[in-house]
Amino acid sequence: MGQRIHFVVDPQGWCCMGLIIFIWLYNTIFIPKVILFPHYEEGNISVVAVLCYYFFSLFCIGSLLRASVADPGKLPENPKILTTERECWELCNKCNMMRPKRSHHCSRCGHCVRRMDHHCPWINNCVGEDNHWLFLQLCFYTQILSSYTLILDFCHYYYFLPLKKENWDVFVFRHELALLRISAFMGLIILGGISQLFYTQLMGIFTDTTSIEKMSNCCEDTSRPRKPWQQTFSEVFGTHWKILWFIPFRQRQPLRVPYHFANHV
């Protein structure tokens, strides 16, 4: 997608990301087999419900994989610093390299990242200036997919008409209750954790503050004028077009928006 591939060698991160992919595969395989396809064949749901599930599932795994391998904003070894921007750079006391202000050194990755928010083991990568938008999309589509799965689990037992099952020898039908209970349990855990994380991320963008700056309480620009929310979101996603904020399969370009941002973007 026009970005450099960034691969972090971290066994702990591999395990965390592998668990997320397993949960995604579990629900993407069993939910359609147990709920969507049987109810569609018997006319209880429309094809739109099936397509929407796969749509959200595709966007969820797409944003996960892209956020994992995208360069978060790693600084080069010998960055070119313009004379007019020297005051906006500082020396990292860990790697002894010059970096822009609001950058941070990730001890797990071993390098500095521009406007680093945090290191996320669930994507096995840092969340920085260049992949923050993908991380937000991952949180957004994970919430939708988890909520959709929980709704389908509930409707299967309490709303949809009973299925006229004829293939009781098939694994998914013989163990239907156990499979859906596992799905509901994972959906509740994922939805609860991601919702809290997504809210924290949104508040950080609204206030133009990273998670590291909040924890350290050392943001030197606390007195700077507050930017409009349209400006901060456009800078994170790299575009003024709000519809593109929801599409992970595109190339992000750094956006420098003037402070006097229009009210209607």
Secondary structure, 3 states (H helix, E strand, C coil): CCCCECCCCCHHHHHHHHHHHHHHHHHHHHHHHHHHHHHHHCCCCCHHHHHHHHHHHHHHHHHHHHHHHECCCECCCCCCCCHHHHHHEEECCCCCCEEECCCEEECCCCEEECCCCEEECCCCEEECCCCHHHHHHHHHHHHHHHHHHHHHHHHHHHCCCCCCCCCCCCHHHHCHHHHHHHHHHHHHHHHHHHHHHHHHHHHHHHCCCCHHHHHHCCCCCCCCCCCCHHHHHHHHHCCCCHHHHHCCCCCCCCCCCCCCCCCCC
